[in-house]
Amino acid sequence: MSYAERLYKAITLNIEFYESVEADKSLTRQAMMTVALVATLEGFIQAGIAPIALAQGVLGSILRWLLWAFFIAFVGTRILPEPETNSNTGELLRTLGFAYAPGLLAIFVF
């Protein structure tokens, strides 16, 4: 499956797709690319072509994505786990990264 097909399935919130993303460790980079792609698009919409602001926005989004995934993993697996809880930070990074994909619909703002 190509990256574009994965983005389409992520945008349409396909449950089976998110289950497969959770299990496939090779998709972490594509999840990060999705976060960066959405941040770049939002940066162009908000700041135009300002390279420093754009770079700061992309790096900030990636940092927030990482911190948020680690925080959710910590709270969900250490502080408030259920008996059937079975998760790790990598799974959250992948699913949250692709969960950014609907942000690509901001292209229709133009």
LINJO-V461957 format. One line per field, one symbol per residue. phi: phi as a letter, one per 30 degrees, with the letter a starting at -180 (. if undefined). Layout:
phi = ???
//
This chain:
phi = .dddddddddddhddddddddedcddcdddddddddddddddddddcicbedddddddddddddddddddddddddcccbdcecdbbbddddedddddddeeddddeddd
//
